[in-house]
Amino acid sequence: MTEWRPQSGIFVLVNLQGELAGKVHAIQERYDPRMANFAAPHFTLIGSSGAGPIDADTSVADLRTALEPIARTTEPMTLHFERPVRYMQTNTFTLPLDPHGPLRELHDRIKRSGLRFARPKHAFTPHVTLSHYRTPTDEEARELLAIRIDEPFVVDHLVVSLTAEPRAPRELFALELSGERKAHSAKRKGSG
Protein backbone atom coordinates (compact mmCIF):
# COMPACT_ATOMS: atom_id res chain seq x y z
CA MET A 1 0.00 0.00 0.00
CA THR A 2 1.41 3.42 -0.91
CA GLU A 3 1.67 6.06 1.75
CA TRP A 4 -0.89 8.86 1.45
CA ARG A 5 0.91 12.18 0.88
CA PRO A 6 -1.50 15.06 1.20
CA GLN A 7 -1.64 18.02 -1.14
CA SER A 8 -4.83 18.65 0.74
CA GLY A 9 -6.29 17.38 3.95
CA ILE A 10 -8.72 17.86 6.78
CA PHE A 11 -7.57 19.79 9.83
CA VAL A 12 -9.08 20.15 13.30
CA LEU A 13 -8.67 23.71 14.53
CA VAL A 14 -9.61 25.84 17.50
CA ASN A 15 -10.43 29.44 16.58
CA LEU A 16 -9.57 32.17 19.06
CA GLN A 17 -12.61 34.20 20.01
CA GLY A 18 -13.63 37.67 21.15
CA GLU A 19 -11.06 40.23 22.30
CA LEU A 20 -8.27 37.65 22.22
CA ALA A 21 -8.87 36.93 18.53
CA GLY A 22 -8.83 40.67 17.83
CA LYS A 23 -5.58 41.15 19.74
CA VAL A 24 -3.81 38.29 17.94
CA HIS A 25 -5.18 39.37 14.55
CA ALA A 26 -3.80 42.90 15.13
CA ILE A 27 -0.36 41.41 15.86
CA GLN A 28 -0.55 39.30 12.70
CA GLU A 29 -1.61 42.35 10.63
CA ARG A 30 1.31 44.37 11.98
CA TYR A 31 4.01 41.75 11.45
CA ASP A 32 2.66 39.54 8.65
CA PRO A 33 -0.36 40.86 6.69
CA ARG A 34 -0.39 37.81 4.42
CA MET A 35 -0.78 35.56 7.47
CA ALA A 36 -3.52 37.83 8.87
CA ASN A 37 -5.46 37.58 5.60
CA PHE A 38 -5.10 33.80 5.24
CA ALA A 39 -7.24 32.62 8.17
CA ALA A 40 -8.76 33.76 11.45
CA PRO A 41 -6.43 33.44 14.47
CA HIS A 42 -6.43 29.79 15.53
CA PHE A 43 -4.32 26.86 16.59
CA THR A 44 -4.20 23.51 14.85
CA LEU A 45 -5.11 20.55 17.04
CA ILE A 46 -4.84 17.94 14.25
CA GLY A 47 -3.08 18.33 10.92
CA SER A 48 0.25 19.88 11.70
CA SER A 49 2.18 18.51 14.65
CA GLY A 50 1.56 15.21 16.42
CA ALA A 51 -0.77 14.02 13.64
CA GLY A 52 -0.82 14.98 10.00
CA PRO A 53 -3.99 16.05 8.19
CA ILE A 54 -6.92 13.64 7.98
CA ASP A 55 -7.33 12.06 4.53
CA ALA A 56 -9.17 14.62 2.35
CA ASP A 57 -11.39 11.85 0.93
CA THR A 58 -12.95 11.18 4.36
CA SER A 59 -16.70 11.86 4.20
CA VAL A 60 -18.34 14.40 6.47
CA ALA A 61 -20.50 11.56 7.87
CA ASP A 62 -17.38 9.55 8.83
CA LEU A 63 -15.77 12.64 10.35
CA ARG A 64 -18.88 13.31 12.44
CA THR A 65 -19.11 9.65 13.52
CA ALA A 66 -15.52 9.77 14.77
CA LEU A 67 -15.40 13.28 16.24
CA GLU A 68 -18.86 13.97 17.71
CA PRO A 69 -18.50 11.48 20.61
CA ILE A 70 -15.08 12.94 21.45
CA ALA A 71 -16.41 16.50 21.49
CA ARG A 72 -19.50 15.48 23.45
CA THR A 73 -17.38 13.85 26.19
CA THR A 74 -14.66 16.53 26.41
CA GLU A 75 -15.05 19.38 28.86
CA PRO A 76 -14.16 22.90 27.79
CA MET A 77 -10.65 23.72 28.98
CA THR A 78 -8.89 26.89 30.08
CA LEU A 79 -5.48 27.46 28.52
CA HIS A 80 -2.68 30.03 28.75
CA PHE A 81 -0.15 31.06 26.15
CA GLU A 82 3.50 30.60 26.95
CA ARG A 83 6.13 33.17 25.98
CA PRO A 84 6.57 33.63 22.21
CA VAL A 85 9.20 31.58 20.39
CA ARG A 86 10.88 31.72 17.02
CA TYR A 87 11.38 28.38 15.34
CA MET A 88 15.07 27.88 14.67
CA GLN A 89 16.34 29.23 11.37
CA THR A 90 12.85 30.29 10.24
CA ASN A 91 10.66 33.40 10.09
CA THR A 92 7.98 31.63 12.14
CA PHE A 93 7.07 33.23 15.48
CA THR A 94 4.42 31.58 17.63
CA LEU A 95 2.57 31.72 20.92
CA PRO A 96 3.02 28.15 22.24
CA LEU A 97 0.52 26.24 24.35
CA ASP A 98 1.37 23.54 26.87
CA PRO A 99 1.41 20.27 24.88
CA HIS A 100 0.41 18.26 27.98
CA GLY A 101 -2.73 17.92 30.06
CA PRO A 102 -6.29 18.11 28.70
CA LEU A 103 -5.24 19.55 25.32
CA ARG A 104 -2.91 16.60 24.74
CA GLU A 105 -5.61 14.17 25.89
CA LEU A 106 -8.03 15.66 23.34
CA HIS A 107 -5.39 15.47 20.58
CA ASP A 108 -4.62 11.84 21.43
CA ARG A 109 -8.30 10.83 21.53
CA ILE A 110 -8.74 12.19 18.01
CA LYS A 111 -5.58 10.37 16.86
CA ARG A 112 -7.07 7.11 18.20
CA SER A 113 -10.46 7.74 16.55
CA GLY A 114 -9.85 5.42 13.60
CA LEU A 115 -9.56 8.24 11.04
CA ARG A 116 -6.72 8.10 8.51
CA PHE A 117 -3.96 10.68 9.08
CA ALA A 118 -0.88 11.67 7.11
CA ARG A 119 2.41 11.23 8.92
CA PRO A 120 3.21 14.24 11.17
CA LYS A 121 6.29 16.34 10.52
CA HIS A 122 6.84 17.29 14.17
CA ALA A 123 5.99 16.23 17.72
CA PHE A 124 2.78 17.76 19.12
CA THR A 125 3.53 21.47 19.58
CA PRO A 126 0.24 23.40 19.67
CA HIS A 127 0.64 27.10 18.99
CA VAL A 128 -0.87 30.19 17.41
CA THR A 129 1.32 31.53 14.62
CA LEU A 130 1.98 35.27 14.81
CA SER A 131 4.24 35.62 11.77
CA HIS A 132 5.33 33.14 9.13
CA TYR A 133 5.64 34.54 5.60
CA ARG A 134 7.51 37.80 6.18
CA THR A 135 11.17 38.14 7.08
CA PRO A 136 11.17 40.47 10.09
CA THR A 137 13.78 43.10 10.78
CA ASP A 138 15.90 42.49 13.88
CA GLU A 139 13.80 45.06 15.72
CA GLU A 140 10.55 43.36 14.67
CA ALA A 141 11.93 40.00 15.81
CA ARG A 142 12.70 41.46 19.25
CA GLU A 143 9.20 42.99 19.39
CA LEU A 144 7.54 39.68 18.48
CA LEU A 145 9.51 37.84 21.17
CA ALA A 146 8.56 40.50 23.74
CA ILE A 147 4.80 40.08 23.19
CA ARG A 148 2.90 38.90 26.24
CA ILE A 149 -0.66 37.62 26.26
CA ASP A 150 -1.31 36.60 29.83
CA GLU A 151 -5.10 36.30 29.99
CA PRO A 152 -6.44 32.75 30.05
CA PHE A 153 -8.87 31.66 27.36
CA VAL A 154 -11.43 28.87 27.05
CA VAL A 155 -11.34 26.16 24.39
CA ASP A 156 -14.96 25.09 23.96
CA HIS A 157 -15.19 24.03 20.30
CA LEU A 158 -13.48 22.30 17.39
CA VAL A 159 -13.58 23.43 13.77
CA VAL A 160 -13.17 20.77 11.09
CA SER A 161 -11.68 22.37 7.99
CA LEU A 162 -10.71 21.15 4.51
CA THR A 163 -7.61 22.58 2.88
CA ALA A 164 -7.21 21.81 -0.80
CA GLU A 165 -4.18 23.72 -2.03
CA PRO A 166 -4.00 26.25 -3.56
CA ARG A 167 -7.56 27.16 -2.48
CA ALA A 168 -8.23 28.75 0.90
CA PRO A 169 -9.39 26.46 3.74
CA ARG A 170 -13.13 25.70 3.92
CA GLU A 171 -14.94 24.97 7.17
CA LEU A 172 -16.85 21.68 7.02
CA PHE A 173 -18.50 21.89 10.45
CA ALA A 174 -17.88 22.88 14.08
CA LEU A 175 -18.43 20.91 17.27
CA GLU A 176 -19.02 22.15 20.80
CA LEU A 177 -17.04 20.58 23.65
CA SER A 178 -19.84 19.75 26.07
CA GLY A 179 -18.24 17.50 28.69
CA GLU A 180 -21.12 15.05 29.00
CA ARG A 181 -18.76 12.30 30.21
CA LYS A 182 -18.03 14.10 33.50
CA ALA A 183 -21.63 15.30 33.93
CA HIS A 184 -22.90 11.73 33.41
CA SER A 185 -20.32 10.33 35.85
CA ALA A 186 -21.20 12.96 38.50
CA LYS A 187 -24.92 12.22 38.09
CA ARG A 188 -24.31 8.50 38.64
CA LYS A 189 -22.24 9.14 41.79
CA GLY A 190 -24.95 11.40 43.24
CA SER A 191 -27.79 8.96 42.61
CA GLY A 192 -26.56 6.19 44.88
C-alpha positions in Angstrom: 0.0 0.0 0.0 1.4 3.4 -0.9 1.7 6.1 1.7 -0.9 8.9 1.4 0.9 12.2 0.9 -1.5 15.1 1.2 -1.6 18.0 -1.1 -4.8 18.6 0.7 -6.3 17.4 3.9 -8.7 17.9 6.8 -7.6 19.8 9.8 -9.1 20.1 13.3 -8.7 23.7 14.5 -9.6 25.8 17.5 -10.4 29.4 16.6 -9.6 32.2 19.1 -12.6 34.2 20.0 -13.6 37.7 21.1 -11.1 40.2 22.3 -8.3 37.7 22.2 -8.9 36.9 18.5 -8.8 40.7 17.8 -5.6 41.2 19.7 -3.8 38.3 17.9 -5.2 39.4 14.6 -3.8 42.9 15.1 -0.4 41.4 15.9 -0.5 39.3 12.7 -1.6 42.3 10.6 1.3 44.4 12.0 4.0 41.7 11.4 2.7 39.5 8.6 -0.4 40.9 6.7 -0.4 37.8 4.4 -0.8 35.6 7.5 -3.5 37.8 8.9 -5.5 37.6 5.6 -5.1 33.8 5.2 -7.2 32.6 8.2 -8.8 33.8 11.5 -6.4 33.4 14.5 -6.4 29.8 15.5 -4.3 26.9 16.6 -4.2 23.5 14.9 -5.1 20.6 17.0 -4.8 17.9 14.2 -3.1 18.3 10.9 0.3 19.9 11.7 2.2 18.5 14.7 1.6 15.2 16.4 -0.8 14.0 13.6 -0.8 15.0 10.0 -4.0 16.0 8.2 -6.9 13.6 8.0 -7.3 12.1 4.5 -9.2 14.6 2.4 -11.4 11.8 0.9 -13.0 11.2 4.4 -16.7 11.9 4.2 -18.3 14.4 6.5 -20.5 11.6 7.9 -17.4 9.6 8.8 -15.8 12.6 10.4 -18.9 13.3 12.4 -19.1 9.7 13.5 -15.5 9.8 14.8 -15.4 13.3 16.2 -18.9 14.0 17.7 -18.5 11.5 20.6 -15.1 12.9 21.5 -16.4 16.5 21.5 -19.5 15.5 23.5 -17.4 13.8 26.2 -14.7 16.5 26.4 -15.0 19.4 28.9 -14.2 22.9 27.8 -10.6 23.7 29.0 -8.9 26.9 30.1 -5.5 27.5 28.5 -2.7 30.0 28.7 -0.1 31.1 26.1 3.5 30.6 27.0 6.1 33.2 26.0 6.6 33.6 22.2 9.2 31.6 20.4 10.9 31.7 17.0 11.4 28.4 15.3 15.1 27.9 14.7 16.3 29.2 11.4 12.9 30.3 10.2 10.7 33.4 10.1 8.0 31.6 12.1 7.1 33.2 15.5 4.4 31.6 17.6 2.6 31.7 20.9 3.0 28.2 22.2 0.5 26.2 24.3 1.4 23.5 26.9 1.4 20.3 24.9 0.4 18.3 28.0 -2.7 17.9 30.1 -6.3 18.1 28.7 -5.2 19.5 25.3 -2.9 16.6 24.7 -5.6 14.2 25.9 -8.0 15.7 23.3 -5.4 15.5 20.6 -4.6 11.8 21.4 -8.3 10.8 21.5 -8.7 12.2 18.0 -5.6 10.4 16.9 -7.1 7.1 18.2 -10.5 7.7 16.6 -9.8 5.4 13.6 -9.6 8.2 11.0 -6.7 8.1 8.5 -4.0 10.7 9.1 -0.9 11.7 7.1 2.4 11.2 8.9 3.2 14.2 11.2 6.3 16.3 10.5 6.8 17.3 14.2 6.0 16.2 17.7 2.8 17.8 19.1 3.5 21.5 19.6 0.2 23.4 19.7 0.6 27.1 19.0 -0.9 30.2 17.4 1.3 31.5 14.6 2.0 35.3 14.8 4.2 35.6 11.8 5.3 33.1 9.1 5.6 34.5 5.6 7.5 37.8 6.2 11.2 38.1 7.1 11.2 40.5 10.1 13.8 43.1 10.8 15.9 42.5 13.9 13.8 45.1 15.7 10.5 43.4 14.7 11.9 40.0 15.8 12.7 41.5 19.2 9.2 43.0 19.4 7.5 39.7 18.5 9.5 37.8 21.2 8.6 40.5 23.7 4.8 40.1 23.2 2.9 38.9 26.2 -0.7 37.6 26.3 -1.3 36.6 29.8 -5.1 36.3 30.0 -6.4 32.7 30.1 -8.9 31.7 27.4 -11.4 28.9 27.0 -11.3 26.2 24.4 -15.0 25.1 24.0 -15.2 24.0 20.3 -13.5 22.3 17.4 -13.6 23.4 13.8 -13.2 20.8 11.1 -11.7 22.4 8.0 -10.7 21.1 4.5 -7.6 22.6 2.9 -7.2 21.8 -0.8 -4.2 23.7 -2.0 -4.0 26.3 -3.6 -7.6 27.2 -2.5 -8.2 28.7 0.9 -9.4 26.5 3.7 -13.1 25.7 3.9 -14.9 25.0 7.2 -16.9 21.7 7.0 -18.5 21.9 10.4 -17.9 22.9 14.1 -18.4 20.9 17.3 -19.0 22.2 20.8 -17.0 20.6 23.7 -19.8 19.8 26.1 -18.2 17.5 28.7 -21.1 15.0 29.0 -18.8 12.3 30.2 -18.0 14.1 33.5 -21.6 15.3 33.9 -22.9 11.7 33.4 -20.3 10.3 35.8 -21.2 13.0 38.5 -24.9 12.2 38.1 -24.3 8.5 38.6 -22.2 9.1 41.8 -24.9 11.4 43.2 -27.8 9.0 42.6 -26.6 6.2 44.9 
